[in-house]
């Protein structure tokens, strides 16, 4: 509203001096040699011109002051507008943002010949709800960020259990819906899985602190686990085998620094580690870290190295009657082991080409006299005994190329263990798939995988009887 007024004032101040000059020009000019008379009229005219000039000078000075005031007022208004815009931007940052991803699919499994393994698969063609993950993102302060991720699921409805007699039963969560106005209504209840809940302090890019329940920063796939971002449908074997906990409760320090086209970063963690529950009941803190170098540009390159050290201690706590009639309490260490997981990975992105490769090593060592019982799927000669120390390797590679909206890929994964787990010494899992990008945030995925099992001493070729085929179709989207 004040900009037109300012323009009008400037124009008016420019017109007044011009009008005075015009008035002087219109006054009668004296001829050459003419002597001015000293009449009262001439003297009055001279006084009038001098007073007019003085008045004009005073008016110009006053108008210059007014112009300066208008300019200062305009600058103040622009500064206030910028401050208001900044306040609105900060308020928008403080708002809670909710986003996420989901997927639904169908799968068909050709079960293995080995009957024990066959009972663990759903062989008919079936539809399933994969993930419905919601992110809750807010910045309560410019230096802080809170992020929580939850997964809504149907678990434990439909999960299988094997009784002592060998009978397989399915869990049903069907109950009466007491909150429904329909007295005969029923509902199958599900569960909420907390993926993470962290508060980050991010004042400095090279030094940030995270506290809470965070995803373990190891390798390529555990943190960026959203199905729209993954090339394949399934994750590497080492994640499913529990070589690392997918989530940890504790503290994390992380940061990065740019060096030309490269970004050098690090992460260090301390957490409760392996425990029978959420709390650390055996004073067995886990320590981990990750180093990475990421190249920006047409050729995207990520090279990383990860490590995680996890001690595990289990105590037996027991109350009992004392000799004096009181109550005694004992706390005895019964299991103690250490686990070390090391990994290196590389990711390459060049135009439509995507390559993901990861090599992971995992070892378990027990303290003498503090071993736990062997698992039920141990070899027959080891059942009823104690779990041995072990060394395991997992190598996976994915090669994909996107052309137009299609992205075919090939994958291969190798798993090796010593000593053998059950009848298995090595597993080779080849696979292939195709991703169709219907929209940038809507992807249709199809994959085939055939895990093939091998054993060192297997004259009857029992390991190969566990081979199976898996076909999966998945529709995933981000929102």
Buried (B, 14 or more C-beta within 10 A) or exposed (E): EEEEEBEEBBEEBEEEBEEBEEEEEEEEEEEEEEEEEEEEEEEEEEEEBEEEEEEBEEBBEEBEEBBEEBEEEEEEEEEEEEEEEEEEEEEEBEEEEEEBBBBBBBBBBEBBEBEEBBEEBEEEEEEBEBBBBBBBBBBEEEEBBBBBBBBBBBBBBBEEEEEEEEEEEEEEBEEEBEEEEEEEEEEEEBEEBEBBBBBBBBEEEEBBBBBBBBBBBBBBBBBEBBBBEBBBBBBBBBBEBEBBBBBBBBBBBBBBEEEEEBBBBBBBBBBBBBBEEEEBBBEBBBBBBBBBBBBEEEEBBBBBBBBBBBBBBBBEEEEEEEEEEEEEEEEEEEBBBBBBBBBBBBBBBEEEEBBBBBBBBBBBEBEEEBBBEBEEEBBEEBEEEEBBEBEBBBBBBBBBBBEEEEBBBEBBBBBBBBEBBBBBBBBBBBBBBBBBBEEEEBBBBBBBBBBBBBBEEBEEEBBBBBBBBBBBBBBBBBE
